[in-house]
Amino acid sequence: MAGDQSDIVILGGGLAGLSAGYALTRAGRRVQVLEANSAVGGLARTVTHGEFRFDLGGHRFHTANRRIDEFVRGLLGEELLTVPRSSKIFLRGRYFDYPLQPLDACLDLGIATTFAILAGYAKARFAHRWRKTPLACLENWVIAHFGRPLFEIYFRDYSEKVWGIPCRRIAAEWIAQRVQGLSLGAAIWRACFKRGGSALPTLTDAFIYPRLGIGRIADKLRSGIEPADAVLTNARVTRIRHSGFRVQSVSVRHGERDREFRADEFISTIPLQQLVQLLHPPAPKEVLAAAAQLRHRDLVIVAVMLNRPRATDLTWIYFPEKHIPFGRVHEPANWSADLAPPGTTVLVAEHFCCRGDATWSTRDEDLISTTVAQLEQLGFIRREEVTDGIALRIPAAYPLFEVGYQDRCDTVLAYLDRFPNLHLAGRGGMFRYYNMDRAIESGFSAAETILQRASQSEPEERPMPARRRA
Ligand SMILES: Cc1cc2nc3c(=O)[nH]c(=O)nc-3n(C[C@H](O)[C@H](O)[C@H](O)COP(=O)(O)OP(=O)(O)OC[C@H]3O[C@@H](n4cnc5c(N)ncnc54)[C@H](O)[C@@H]3O)c2cc1C
């Protein structure tokens, strides 16, 4: 088996892995990025299908981190557009603003429902004040902040659609992060006393986006990593060899060949549970068991091409109701007109699922025809406008935050922390609900740890373990 040597081997060529490779190349280090797919970019790649381009679910770039913001703007320069955001939730045959404006939602649902929502909210606040219900699961968290009726009308179905498990088993932190700063009480207060006041952080109404799709960020990062073969695609890591708590090499299936890559340092951005399973010799039983319980939610994307200029004027449309098979739709041409040929458009529907379940296993033709039928029934398209369609399966799209996942994560991370030359970065790599900015930041952070360590010439000294949780 051929043996290749570099300074740093990076597992995974998504934004985290490429950002690490980019920063290390800039610092003069020899890197090898290994990516299982035929293209780089991971979840943030843009697919080309004929003359159409679309992301795996529209990706808007936004960040509160000035350094990352300046970096991405500098990387893409004139390619960047500023796109107004206008998203809706389709519920009970009507459209509501996204993020949900709880007060508008109440009022739009009619007087009886509004009354039930407000009464439910008052009851929940009262109960929470006296009983202090633990807010570890999504159900308790939402009921405490919005009341049971709004939980049942909106939050329950959408959350269970996204995650595929009951809300009592979903950890609260996902929803807490998404509706940060929102509650029914706060919405009523603002409506009564602060009309025209400042917007909440989740209500950002414009974002930057590359003219040719989000995948341009990965393309640009890749072209900053030298030499060209330092980024290897179609290269799946199949084994990670270690001895004395140091990673020695990784085995890779590259096309028809098996190859071995050695290095002093390794950065992993592949899903955490996969990393543990690939270790050789195997990790202790309790670590393997904890890793096996860290699960991901997967995704099927169905793109439908149409011979009409536009189907909507929206950025995203959310579909919480369970009888609608997809959870979200976006129209790439509303993000950048260059993503579809003139006079045509494409709608991209996200079907949340688990690898091997009924959705994942459905034939492509059936996924496309179900999506077309539903889009037609919802009034977005007419069947005769459809010129083409494609279905794509995306594994490990979302780390699944089941109640108790943090303990399993801690077991796995405590073990991996014993490997001084193995660094974790990225969304699946750290099992964090990271957006692109945090994925890039974590890649930079792993690179900086390696560079700092080299400059301190204390190879075995471990920097703060807290970096794994950045
Ligand atoms: C539907 C959807 C919509 C999103 N929308 C937004 C948005 O609007 N804004 C935003 O900021 N973020 C968004 N995100 C999140 C964003 O996609 C991620 O934060 C980011 O792409 C994560 O990058 P990463 O490098 O950490 O992980 P990944 O992109 O998952 O990269 C990991 C890479 O490792 C590779 N790999 C896995 N196993 C192996 C192996 N054995 N050997 C070699 N390679 C391997 C994978 O192929 C992949 O390329 C969205 C995500 C999804 C799923």
Ligand as a Chemical Component Dictionary entry (heavy atoms), coordinates in Angstrom:
data_LIG
# 
_chem_comp.id                   LIG 
_chem_comp.type                 NON-POLYMER 
_chem_comp.pdbx_formal_charge   0 
_chem_comp.three_letter_code    LIG 
# 
loop_
_chem_comp_atom.comp_id 
_chem_comp_atom.atom_id 
_chem_comp_atom.alt_atom_id 
_chem_comp_atom.type_symbol 
_chem_comp_atom.charge 
_chem_comp_atom.model_Cartn_x 
_chem_comp_atom.model_Cartn_y 
_chem_comp_atom.model_Cartn_z 
_chem_comp_atom.pdbx_ordinal 
LIG C1  C1  C 0 -30.536 21.734 4.748 1  
LIG C2  C2  C 0 -29.467 22.587 5.403 2  
LIG C3  C3  C 0 -29.551 23.961 5.325 3  
LIG C4  C4  C 0 -28.588 24.761 5.934 4  
LIG N1  N1  N 0 -28.690 26.113 5.836 5  
LIG C5  C5  C 0 -27.733 26.893 6.372 6  
LIG C6  C6  C 0 -27.816 28.311 6.254 7  
LIG O1  O1  O 0 -28.764 28.850 5.672 8  
LIG N2  N2  N 0 -26.812 29.063 6.792 9  
LIG C7  C7  C 0 -25.735 28.496 7.430 10 
LIG O2  O2  O 0 -24.848 29.240 7.859 11 
LIG N3  N3  N 0 -25.640 27.154 7.569 12 
LIG C8  C8  C 0 -26.597 26.343 7.055 13 
LIG N4  N4  N 0 -26.501 24.978 7.182 14 
LIG C9  C9  C 0 -25.359 24.415 7.936 15 
LIG C10 C10 C 0 -24.096 24.277 7.071 16 
LIG O3  O3  O 0 -24.370 23.464 5.955 17 
LIG C11 C11 C 0 -23.008 23.624 7.909 18 
LIG O4  O4  O 0 -22.778 24.391 9.075 19 
LIG C12 C12 C 0 -21.654 23.497 7.227 20 
LIG O5  O5  O 0 -21.770 23.173 5.873 21 
LIG C13 C13 C 0 -20.861 22.420 7.978 22 
LIG O6  O6  O 0 -19.590 22.249 7.414 23 
LIG P1  P1  P 0 -18.628 21.110 7.993 24 
LIG O7  O7  O 0 -17.382 21.139 7.201 25 
LIG O8  O8  O 0 -18.538 21.267 9.453 26 
LIG O9  O9  O 0 -19.415 19.734 7.768 27 
LIG P2  P2  P 0 -19.798 18.972 6.441 28 
LIG O10 O10 O 0 -20.260 19.917 5.414 29 
LIG O11 O11 O 0 -20.726 17.878 6.859 30 
LIG O12 O12 O 0 -18.414 18.343 5.957 31 
LIG C14 C14 C 0 -17.931 17.088 6.374 32 
LIG C15 C15 C 0 -17.318 16.426 5.159 33 
LIG O13 O13 O 0 -16.751 15.176 5.545 34 
LIG C16 C16 C 0 -16.943 14.274 4.479 35 
LIG N5  N5  N 0 -16.812 12.901 4.999 36 
LIG C17 C17 C 0 -17.677 12.209 5.784 37 
LIG N6  N6  N 0 -17.181 10.976 6.038 38 
LIG C18 C18 C 0 -15.976 10.906 5.423 39 
LIG C19 C19 C 0 -14.976 9.901  5.336 40 
LIG N7  N7  N 0 -15.096 8.706  5.944 41 
LIG N8  N8  N 0 -13.850 10.165 4.618 42 
LIG C20 C20 C 0 -13.680 11.373 4.009 43 
LIG N9  N9  N 0 -14.606 12.351 4.052 44 
LIG C21 C21 C 0 -15.733 12.126 4.763 45 
LIG C22 C22 C 0 -18.342 14.600 3.980 46 
LIG O14 O14 O 0 -18.537 14.122 2.662 47 
LIG C23 C23 C 0 -18.338 16.118 4.063 48 
LIG O15 O15 O 0 -17.929 16.719 2.856 49 
LIG C24 C24 C 0 -27.483 24.156 6.621 50 
LIG C25 C25 C 0 -27.396 22.766 6.687 51 
LIG C26 C26 C 0 -28.378 21.983 6.101 52 
LIG C27 C27 C 0 -28.279 20.476 6.189 53 
# 
loop_
_chem_comp_bond.comp_id 
_chem_comp_bond.atom_id_1 
_chem_comp_bond.atom_id_2 
_chem_comp_bond.value_order 
_chem_comp_bond.pdbx_ordinal 
LIG C1  C2  SING 1  
LIG C2  C3  SING 2  
LIG C2  C26 DOUB 3  
LIG C3  C4  DOUB 4  
LIG C4  N1  SING 5  
LIG C4  C24 SING 6  
LIG N1  C5  DOUB 7  
LIG C5  C6  SING 8  
LIG C5  C8  SING 9  
LIG C6  O1  DOUB 10 
LIG C6  N2  SING 11 
LIG N2  C7  SING 12 
LIG C7  O2  DOUB 13 
LIG C7  N3  SING 14 
LIG N3  C8  DOUB 15 
LIG C8  N4  SING 16 
LIG N4  C9  SING 17 
LIG N4  C24 SING 18 
LIG C9  C10 SING 19 
LIG C10 O3  SING 20 
LIG C10 C11 SING 21 
LIG C11 O4  SING 22 
LIG C11 C12 SING 23 
LIG C12 O5  SING 24 
LIG C12 C13 SING 25 
LIG C13 O6  SING 26 
LIG O6  P1  SING 27 
LIG P1  O7  DOUB 28 
LIG P1  O8  SING 29 
LIG P1  O9  SING 30 
LIG O9  P2  SING 31 
LIG P2  O10 DOUB 32 
LIG P2  O11 SING 33 
LIG P2  O12 SING 34 
LIG O12 C14 SING 35 
LIG C14 C15 SING 36 
LIG C15 O13 SING 37 
LIG C15 C23 SING 38 
LIG O13 C16 SING 39 
LIG C16 N5  SING 40 
LIG C16 C22 SING 41 
LIG N5  C17 SING 42 
LIG N5  C21 SING 43 
LIG C17 N6  DOUB 44 
LIG N6  C18 SING 45 
LIG C18 C19 SING 46 
LIG C18 C21 DOUB 47 
LIG C19 N7  SING 48 
LIG C19 N8  DOUB 49 
LIG N8  C20 SING 50 
LIG C20 N9  DOUB 51 
LIG N9  C21 SING 52 
LIG C22 O14 SING 53 
LIG C22 C23 SING 54 
LIG C23 O15 SING 55 
LIG C24 C25 DOUB 56 
LIG C25 C26 SING 57 
LIG C26 C27 SING 58 
# 
